[in-house]
Amino acid sequence: MVATDDKMIPPPAQRAMSQLTRSSVVEAAGSHSIYVSQPSAVAGLIQQAASAAVGG
């Protein structure tokens, strides 16, 4: 997840790290503590990843 308002790790750096790991990227407006400012978006991403890991 790219936190588009992150001041600690700039969003372009987050995207670059995601590309290195060939990860899917989801963006959400929020700061470095995205799990605090956007808990529903983070939970949705975790649920999506868990579903993909078990095959559906």
Protein Blocks (a to p, Z undefined) as FASTA:
>chain_A
ZZfkbcklgfklmmmmmmmnopacdddeddfklmlmmmmlmmmmmmmmmmmmnoZZ
